[in-house]
Amino acid sequence: MDGRGVVVVAGREAAAVPLRRGRNRGRDHSSGPGGPSKQNGNRRVKKLLGPLLAAVFGGALLTYGVGQEIPVGRLAGRVTMRENGRPIPNALVTLTLRGQKDDERPQVKGVETDEKGDYAFPALAAGDYDLDVSAKEHNIESVRVTVREGKVERRDVKAKPNDPYLNLYASQKVFLPNETPRVELHGFVPQKDVRLRVIRVDEERIARNGGYASAIGPLARSDDAKPLADAGESVLDTKEAVKERDAEGAFVTTLPVGTLKEGVYYVDVRAGEQKANTVLLVSQLVLVAKTDADGTLLYATDLASGKPMEGAEISARTGSGLRVVGRTRADGTLETELVSFENRHTVMARKGASVAIVDGYHSESEAKDIWISAYTERPAYRPGDTVYFKGFVRRTDGDGYRLPGSGNVSVTISDPDNNELQKMSLPLSAHGSFNGSFTTSKEGKPGGYNIQCKAFGGESQGAYANVVAYRKPEFSIEVSPAKDHYAMGDKAAANVECKYYYGGPVVGAKVKATVYRSPVFVYEDEDGEQQDGESYGGGEYSEEIEAVTDAAGRAHIEFDTRAENDPDFLTNDYQYTVYAAVTEDGGKYFDGEGDVRVTRGDFGLNLEVQNPILVPGDTAEVLVTTTDPIDSKKPHGGQTVTVESGRMAYAKGGSTFVPRGRFTVTTDDHGKATVRVPVTGAESLTFRAKAQDNARRTIVAEAWAYVEGSPAMADVERGSLKLTLDKRNYTEGDEARALIETDSPGGTALVCVQTDRILWKRLVPLDSGSTVVKVPVIKEYAPNVYVSVAFVKDKHFFQSDRRLRVSREERRLNVEVKPSKDTFRPGETATLTVRTTDASGRPVPAEVSVGTVDRGIYDVAQDTTDLYASLYPERSNGVQTDYSFPEIYLDGGDKGSSKVPLRTEFRDTAAWTPSVWTGEAGKATVEVPLPDNLTEWRVTAIGMTDATQTGMTTASFKAKKPLMVRLGLPQFLVEGDHQRLTAVVANDTGKDADVKLNLEVDGLKMEGQPEQTVRVPSGEPQTVELNVDALAAGQAMVTARAEIEGGESDGVQQSFPIIAHGRPVLETRAGEGSANFELALPANLAPGIGELKVTVSPTLAGDLTKALDGLIDFPYGCVEQTMSRFLPAVLVEKTVRDLGLPKPKNLDKLPEIVRDSLARLARMKNGNGGWGWWEYDEADPFMTALVLDGLDRAKRAGYDVDVAGPESAVRWAKEYLGDAKKSKKAKARERLYLAYALLRWGEADAAKYLDRVNLRDRREKLYGEWVERPT
C-alpha cells in the first residue's frame, strides 16, 4: 500500500476502493500523507512489481481467508471493445455487493484496467456482485458475477460504444481583431474527416432580425445546406482529417479557423449525421444596454481595456428597419428613448469596422392611480359570526398619496366557491375611509370569504375573512431554549411555559414533548448577508419526553443531541424542534413549538478555495477559517486544522475520497490560515478539513476546485466582482458607501441606482482592486432601490447588484392605546385611550379603528394586516441589463463526466414501518434511510392506544444538493410514441454557473445532441428538453449527468415502462361503506404485458394541500413550465377557498409570482407573436395555445395580462391556422387546441380552421384513440 490511501493490485490503482468497510468507509485511514510528488515514482515501482504482487495475492489468498475467518475469492478479467475486440485501458471496473439491506450504504469496490485492458480484484468476500464498466466512450449493462471461496473467477466483458457525437469548444466567444480564435473539436464518430465551414454573417441582418439567436438559431437547427449558403459570406469551407484518436476512438483536434476580420462568424462542423456549431464574435467594441420603461441607457467600451468609447454610432431596430438614434459621448454613454419592436429592443453600435449588437426584452409597467386596501377586525371567524371590516382609498401623487375626494365604494362579498352573497355601496368619509359588516351563515362553507372593494376605477387585492371551524385556545404555550445554543453531544434543554390568557399559570398540566431535528443550511440573502436556511418542519425524529408543569406553569425538557447511530461527526449544525402537546386537568389539549440550535462544536470551520478554477502548474490557495459557532463573522482563532487534498473517485452506487496530501495549520487571531497546494495533474481537487474542539468533537468542512484538463478548452471566467454596501439601512440625507472589489481592475464601471427605472448613474474608473463609490440617498429611494455595477475588462462582462434600503420614518404613524386600568371585571366598561403621533413624537390627527378581540383567536390564525407594506411595498429591480457578447446556445455543449455519481433509487415512500411499539417508557426510535429523490418529505405519524386513544401529527423536511438535476419523465410510453422529455438543472451553490449536462437514453431513440452547456443562475432552475421515440415494449432508461467545472455534480438515472400498443381498461367506483368490486376481463386481453392495479383514496384534498406550496413557488424555466407555475398561482386562491384548506405559506407571494410570470412570458415570446418551448425557439402551435388558454383564464380571474401581448399571439395563431401548408405539419391535437384557444379569446370563426383537420389520418391520431370529426 502506498502513502496515498489506495490499494495497489497488479500494478494498478484501486481507484475507488475504500481502505476500511463500514459506516464511515469514505473517511481517510491512510498510513501517511503521500502526495503528488510520489505519484510517478510509485507508478514505475508498481509496474515492475505488478506480476510479483499478483503472484503474492494469488498465493496468499487462502491464508488471508483463514486468518480473517472470512470466505474470500478473487476476480479478474479483461475489458474490450465490442466493435473491434481491442482492449480498453483506464476503464473503471466496479463491483457492488448484491443483497444489501436498503438501510445500508452500498459496498462498492473499484479498479482501473491497465494498458492491456486487464483488471484484477484481490481478496473479495465471497458472494454475488454486480459488475459494471465505465470508460470514456464505452459502457456495459450490469453483469452478475459470483465470487467463490478460494477461487479465482475470470470474467471478460465486451463494452458497447456510446452514441456518436461532435462538440465544438472555443477558448472564448469574443475575440479582438488581432487574435486568432482557437477552436477545438471533440468527437466520437467513425468518419475519417469532418467538413468545416466558417460563414461571416452580416451584422445588419442580425440586428434587423432581432439579435443573434433569432438570426443564427435557425442555422443551427437546419439540416439543409441552403440556409448556410444564404446566411452570408463563406470564409472557409474545407475537409479536415481526424488524425489522432485515443484507444477508444475518440478524438480532440484543433480546427484551423485562421485570423478573422472584425465581424460575426458562424462555425459549422459535420460528419455524417453528427454536427456541431458555435458563434465567434470579433470586435474591439462592447455595448452595454440598461433598459427601463422610459428608455435605454447605452454604454460603449473597449473590449480589452474597458475604457469608454466615444463616437460609436447607435442604430435601433424598428418595424421598418434600422434607424440611427445618435452617437456615444466622450464618457461612452448615450440615453435614447425606448425604440422597441414587438416588445423587444435591438440596438447596434458601430465604431470603424467594429460592431456590437444588443438584443433585449422590454415591458411597460402599469401605473395604478388608485390604491384601496381593506382589512377585518380579527383574523378568524366561525360560521355564523359577524365580520366587521374597514378600508381606505387613496389616489397616487408622485411617490406619495392624496385623499380621493367624495364618492362611494362598491363592496361585493363572495363565498369560498366564488358565489356572490351580498353587494353594498358604502360612502367614503372625509378622510377617505369606509367600513361595513356582513354575517356569515351558520351552515356556510368554511374558507376564505372575499371582500372585493372598487372605487374610481381601482379595486382592492386580497381582502378575505377567514371562516374556519376552530376551538379557541384557553392558554398560551411558549417553548424556548434554556440557553442560546448547545454543542453536539451535549444534553440540550428547553422550557415549556403555559399561561392562561387571563394571566394565571397552567399548573399540573401533562406535557408530551416530541423532538425532531433538521440540518441548518446557510445562504446569502439579497443584501449579501449570510442567513440560516429554514429547517422546514420537524425533520428527523429524535425522541419523546413527558413532563408536568410546576406551580409557575413551567416544564423543563431535556434531550440528547446525538443519536445512537450518528456518524462520528456531522457536516451541518442542527436545529432541534420541540413540539409540546399540553393537556390540562380538564382534558383540554393545545400545543406549541420552539427551536433549539445545536452546533457541531465549540467553533465553526469553513474552507474556501480562493482560486477555484486552476490549470496544471497553478497553486491552489485554500483559506481555512475558524469562527464563533453561531456568528460566522466573529473569529475563533488558535485552532489546529488538518486539511487533506485529493480527488473523489466515483462508481456505481457510491463514491470515495482518495487523499493525495495532508497539511496541518493553526488559525491566527483573525481565525484564518492558508494552505497552498501545487497542482500537478489534470484532475479536479477536493479538500477536506478536520479539527477538534476542547471536548474532542470532530468538526469538518469541504471545498472543491476545478483543474482544467486541456488549456485550449479553457473558457475560464477568472475575473470576479463583489459589491458591498457599508450599512443595511439608510435614511434621507445619508451618503451610502458602495465598495467595488474586483481582481480585474483597469476598466470603467457604470454604476446606477435603479428600481423599475434608472434614478442615478455615474461612470467610475476602477484603477485598483478596491474602489469606493459614494451614493447620495434621497427620499425618493424609499423604501428601497438597487445599486448596480456593470463593466467590461479583458473580454469579460461583470455585473453585481445590491439592495439599498431607505426608511421613511415620516411615513409612519405612532398609535398608542392605553386602558384606564390593568384589570376589569366582567360586564364592567373598559376605557381606552388612543393617541397618534408622528415620527418625532408630535401629535397628529388620524382616523383609527379599534378592535378588542380575544387573544386566543391569534393562536388560531395570524393577523397579516400591514397597511404600510401595502402602501410602500418593496420595489423590484426592473431594469434589464444586456451586453453585446452573451453566451449563445445553439446545439453544442460540453460532455458530462461519465464518473458523475448517479442517483438511481427513487421511491414515493421513503420508509413504511407498520408496527412500532413505544413500550412502557413511551419511547421508540425509527430510522428512515432516504432514497435518491430531490424533494420535500412529509412525515405522518398516526397512533392509537389499547384504550383506543388516537392522534396524528405531521412534519416535513427537504432533500437537496447544491447542484441538482431532475428528470421529467412520463409514467409510460406506448411503442412508437414521440415524446418530449425534460431535464431540470437547479443550481443552489449561491453563484451562477455553466453546467455541463450529458443525457443518455436506452430503449429510446433520442434526437439532437446529448451534450450541452447550460447557464444556470443560482436559484433559477433551467429546463432542457429532449425529443425521443419509444422503441419496443419493455423498460426505457434515461440518464442525466450535470457537472460544474471544478465544483458540484449530480447524476440521475430513472426508468419507465414502454407498453405495447393497446388500451388499458379502467373501472372506477365511489361511495360510502363497504362494497364488492367486480372486473370483467376483456376477451382480447394482451397476454404477458398486463397488470391489475387497485387504488383506494378517501379524498384528493390531502394531496392537494401538500402540493400547493411547492407548486406556486417552484422557479420553473421554459414556457410550458412557466405556465405550470403561473396558472396554478392564479387559480390557487380559488382552490384554497373552494376546499377550505389552510392558507399556503407562499400565497402572499401571488402578486409577485403573477408579475414575474407575465414578464417572463413576454420576454420568452417569439418575435412573430407566438411562443416556442424556450425563449429563442420558433413559435410552436401547442405552446402558443397553452399560453393563450392560460392567459384567458387569468384574465377571467381578474388579472391584467396585456404585458404578455396576447393580441399578437392571437394574430399569429390565426395566420398559422389560415396557412394550410404550414399548419398541416402540426398534429391534429395541436391545431384543435390552438383553435380552442382562439375561441376563448372571442375569435368566433376559429372553428372554420378545423375543416382541414383529418382526424382519420393515422398521423392525426389523438392520444392513441380515433376520434370523430367535431360538428
Residue, then its C-alpha position, 0 to 999 in steps of 0.5 A: m500500500d502506498g502513502r496515498g490511501v489506495v490499494v495497489v493490485a497488479g500494478r494498478e490503482a484501486a481507484a475507488v476502493p475504500l481502505r476500511r468497510g463500514r459506516n464511515r468507509g469514505r473517511d481517510h485511514s491512510s498510513g501517511p500523507g503521500g502526495p503528488s510528488k510520489q505519484n510517478g515514482n510509485r507508478r514505475v515501482k508498481k509496474l515492475l512489481g505488478p506480476l510479483l504482487a499478483a503472484v503474492f495475492g494469488g498465493a496468499l489468498l487462502t491464508y488471508g481467508v483463514g486468518q480473517e475467518i472470512p470466505v474470500g475469492r478473487l476476480a479478474g478479467r479483461v475489458t474490450m471493445r465490442e466493435n473491434g475486440r481491442p482492449i480498453p485501458n483506464a476503464l473503471v471496473t466496479l463491483t457492488l455487493r448484491g443483497q444489501k439491506d436498503d438501510e445500508r450504504p452500498q459496498v462498492k469496490g473499484v479498479e482501473t484496467d491497465e494498458k492491456g485492458d486487464y483488471a484484477f480484484p484481490a481478496l473479495a468476500a465471497g458472494d454475488y456482485d454486480l459488475d459494471v464498466s465505465a470508460k470514456e466512450h464505452n459502457i456495459e449493462s450490469v453483469r452478475v458475477t459470483v465470487r467463490e471461496g478460494k477461487v479465482e473467477r475470470r470474467d471478460v466483458k465486451a463494452k458497447p460504444n456510446d452514441p456518436y457525437l461532435n462538440l465544438y469548444a472555443s477558448q472564448k466567444v469574443f475575440l479582438p481583431n488581432e487574435t486568432p480564435r482557437v477552436e477545438l473539436h471533440g468527437f466520437v464518430p467513425q468518419k475519417d474527416v469532418r467538413l468545416r465551414v466558417i460563414r461571416v454573417d452580416e451584422e445588419r441582418i442580425a440586428r434587423n432580425g432581432g439579435y443573434a439567436s433569432a438570426i443564427g438559431p435557425l442555422a443551427r437547427s437546419d439540416d439543409a445546406k441552403p440556409l448556410a449558403d444564404a446566411g452570408e459570406s463563406v470564409l472557409d469551407t474545407k475537409e479536415a482529417v481526424k488524425e489522432r484518436d485515443a484507444e477508444g476512438a475518440f478524438v480532440t483536434t484543433l480546427p484551423v479557423g485562421t485570423l478573422k476580420e472584425g465581424v460575426y462568424y458562424v462555425d459549422v462542423r459535420a460528419g455524417e449525421q453528427k454536427a456541431n456549431t458555435v458563434l465567434l464574435v470579433s470586435q474591439l467594441v462592447l455595448v452595454a444596454k440598461t433598459d427601463a420603461d422610459g428608455t435605454l441607457l447605452y454604454a460603449t467600451d473597449l473590449a480589452s481595456g474597458k475604457p469608454m468609447e466615444g463616437a460609436e454610432i447607435s442604430a435601433r431596430t424598428g418595424s421598418g428597419l434600422r434607424v440611427v438614434g445618435r452617437t456615444r459621448a466622450d464618457g461612452t454613454l448615450e440615453t435614447e428613448l425606448v425604440s422597441f419592436e414587438n416588445r423587444h429592443t435591438v440596438m447596434a453600435r458601430k465604431g470603424a469596422s467594429v460592431a456590437i449588437v444588443d438584443g433585449y426584452h422590454s415591458e411597460s409597467e402599469a401605473k395604478d392611480i388608485w390604491i384601496s386596501a381593506y382589512t377585518e377586525r380579527p383574523a378568524y371567524r366561525p360560521g355564523d359570526t359577524v365580520y366587521f371590516k374597514g378600508f381606505v382609498r387613496r389616489t397616487d401623487g408622485d411617490g406619495y398619496r392624496l385623499p380621493g375626494s367624495g364618492n362611494v365604494s362598491v363592496t361585493i362579498s363572495d363565498p369560498d366557491n366564488n358565489e356572490l352573497q351580498k353587494m353594498s355601496l358604502p360612502l367614503s368619509a372625509h378622510g377617505s375611509f369606509n367600513g361595513s359588516f356582513t354575517t356569515s351563515k351558520e351552515g356556510k362553507p368554511g374558507g376564505y370569504n372575499i371582500q372585493c372593494k372598487a372605487f374610481g376605477g381601482e379595486s382592492q387585492g386580497a381582502y378575505a375573512n377567514v371562516v374556519a371551524y376552530r376551538k379557541p385556545e384557553f392558554s398560551i404555550e411558549v417553548s424556548p431554549a434554556k440557553d442560546h445554543y448547545a454543542m453536539g453531544d451535549k444534553a440540550a434543554a428547553n422550557v415549556e411555559c403555559k399561561y392562561y390568557y387571563g394571566g394565571p399559570v397552567v399548573g399540573a398540566k401533562v406535557k408530551a414533548t416530541v423532538y425532531r431535528s433538521p440540518v441548518f443550511v446557510y445562504e446569502d440573502e439579497d443584501g449579501e448577508q449570510q442567513d440560516g436556511e429554514s429547517y422546514g418542519g420537524g425533520e428527523y425524529s429524535e425522541e419523546i419526553e413527558a413532563v408536568t408543569d410546576a406551580a409557575g406553569r413551567a416544564h423543563i425538557e431535556f434531550d440528547t443531541r446525538a443519536e445512537n447511530d450518528p456518524d462520528f461527526l456531522t457536516n451541518d449544525y442542527q436545529y432541534t424542534v420541540y413540539a409540546a402537546v399540553t393537556e390540562d386537568g380538564g382534558k383540554y389539549f393545545d400545543g406549541e413549538g420552539d427551536v433549539r440550535v445545536t452546533r457541531g462544536d465549540f467553533g465553526l470551520n469553513l474552507e474556501v478555495q480562493n482560486p477555484i478554477l486552476v490549470p496544471g502548474d497553478t497553486a491552489e490557495v485554500l483559506v481555512t477559517t475558524t469562527d464563533p459557532i453561531d456568528s460566522k463573522k466573529p473569529h475563533g482563532g488558535q485552532t489546529v486544522t488538518v486539511e487533506s487534498g485529493r480527488m473523489a473517485y466515483a462508481k456505481g452506487g457510491s463514491t470515495f475520497v482518495p487523499r493525495g496530501r495532508f497539511t496541518v495549520t493553526t488559525d491566527d487571531h483573525g481565525k484564518a490560515t492558508v494552505r497552498v497546494p501545487v497542482t500537478g495533474a489534470e484532475s479536479l481537487t477536493f479538500r477536506a478539513k478536520a479539527q477538534d474542539n476542547a471536548r474532542r468533537t470532530i468538526v469538518a468542512e469541504a471545498w472543491a476546485y476545478v483543474e482544467g484538463s486541456p488549456a485550449m478548452a479553457d473558457v475560464e471566467r477568472g475575473s470576479l466582482k463583489l459589491t458591498l454596501d457599508k450599512r443595511n439601512y439608510t435614511e434621507g440625507d445619508e451618503a451610502r458607501a458602495l465598495i467595488e472589489t474586483d481582481s480585474p481592475g483597469g476598466t470603467a464601471l457604470v454604476c446606477v441606482q435603479t428600481d423599475r427605472i434608472l434614478w442615478k448613474r455615474l461612470v467610475p474608473l476602477d484603477s485598483g482592486s478596491t474602489v469606493v463609490k459614494v451614493p447620495v440617498i434621497k427620499e425618493y429611494a424609499p423604501n428601497v432601490y438597487v445599486s448596480v455595477a456593470f463593466v467590461k475588462d479583458k473580454h469579460f462582462f461583470q455585473s453585481d447588484r445590491r439592495l439599498r434600503v431607505s426608511r421613511e420614518e415620516r411615513r409612519l404613524n405612532v398609535e398608542v392605546k392605553p386602558s384606564k386600568d390593568t384589570f376589569r371585571p366582567g360586564e364592567t366598561a373598559t376605557l381606552t385611550v388612543r393617541t397618534t403621533d408622528a415620527s418625532g413624537r408630535p401629535v397628529p390627527a388620524e382616523v383609527s379603528v379599534g378592535t378588542v378581540d380575544r387573544g386566543i383567536y391569534d393562536v388560531a390564525q395570524d393577523t397579516t394586516d400591514l397597511y404600510a407594506s401595502l402602501y410602500p411595498e418593496r420595489s423590484n429591480g426592473v431594469q434589464t441589463d444586456y451586453s453585446f457578447p452573451e453566451i449563445y446556445l445553439d446545439g453544442g455543449d460540453k460532455g458530462s463526466s461519465k464518473v458523475p455519481l448517479r442517483t438511481e433509487f427513487r421511491d414515493t415512500a421513503a420508509w413504511t414501518p407498520s408496527v412500532w411499539t413505544g413500550e412502557a417508557g413511551k419511547a421508540t426510535v425509527e430510522v428512515p434511510l432516504p432514497d435518491n429523490l430531490t424533494e420535500w418529505r412529509v412525515t405522518a405519524i398516526g397512533m392509537t392506544d389499547a384504550t383506543q386513544t388516537g392522534m396524528t401529527t405531521a412534519s416535513f423536511k427537504a432533500k437537496k444538493p447544491l447542484m441538482v438535476r431532475l428528470g421529467l419523465p412520463q409514467f409510460l410510453v406506448e411503442g412508437d410514441h414521440q415524446r418530449l422529455t425534460a431535464v431540470v438543472a437547479n443550481d443552489t451553490g449561491k453563484d451562477a454557473d455553466v453546467k455541463l449536462n450529458l443525457e443518455v437514453d436506452g430503449l429510446k431513440m433520442e434526437g439532437q445532441p446529448e451534450q450541452t452547456v447550460r447557464v444556470p443562475s443560482g436559484e433559477p432552475q433551467t429546463v432542457e428538453l429532449n425529443v425521443d421515440a419509444l422503441a419496443a415494449g419493455q423498460a426505457m432508461v434515461t440518464a442525466r449527468a450535470e457537472i460544474e467545472g471544478g465544483e458540484s455534480d449530480g447524476v440521475q438515472q430513472s426508468f419507465p415502462i414502454i407498453a405495447h400498443g393497446r388500451p388499458v381498461l379502467e373501472t372506477r367506483a365511489g361511495e360510502g361503506s363497504a362494497n364488492f368490486e367486480l372486473a370483467l376481463p376483456a376477451n382480447l386481453a394482451p397476454g404477458i404485458g398486463e397488470l391489475k392495479v387497485t387504488v383506494s383514496p378517501t379524498l384528493a384534498g390531502d394531496l392537494t394541500k401538500a402540493l400547493d406550496g411547492l407548486i406556486d413557488f417552484p422557479y420553473g424555466c421554459v414556457e410550458q413550465t412557466m405556465s405550470r407555475f403561473l396558472p396554478a398561482v392564479l387559480v390557487e386562491k380559488t382552490v384554497r377557498d373552494l376546499g377550505l384548506p389552510k392558507p399556503k405559506n407562499l400565497d402572499k407571494l401571488p402578486e409577485i409570482v403573477r408579475d414575474s410570470l407575465a414578464r417572463l412570458a413576454r420576454m420568452k415570446n417569439g418575435n412573430g407573436g407566438w411562443g416556442w418551448w424556450e425563449y429563442d425557439e420558433a413559435d410552436p402551435f401547442m405552446t402558443a395555445l397553452v399560453l393563450d388558454g392560460l392567459d384567458r383564464a387569468k384574465r377571467a380571474g381578474y388579472d391584467v395580462d396585456v404585458a404578455g401581448p396576447e393580441s399578437a399571439v392571437r394574430w399569429a395563431k390565426e395566420y398559422l391556422g389560415d396557412a394550410k401548408k404550414s399548419k398541416k405539419a402540426k398534429a391534429r391535437e395541436r391545431l384543435y387546441l390552438a383553435y380552442a384557444l382562439l375561441r376563448w379569446g372571442e375569435a368566433d370563426a376559429a372553428k372554420y380552421l378545423d375543416r382541414v383537420n383529418l382526424r382519420d389520418r393515422r398521423e392525426k391520431l389523438y392520444g392513441e384513440w380515433v376520434e370523430r370529426p367535431t360538428 
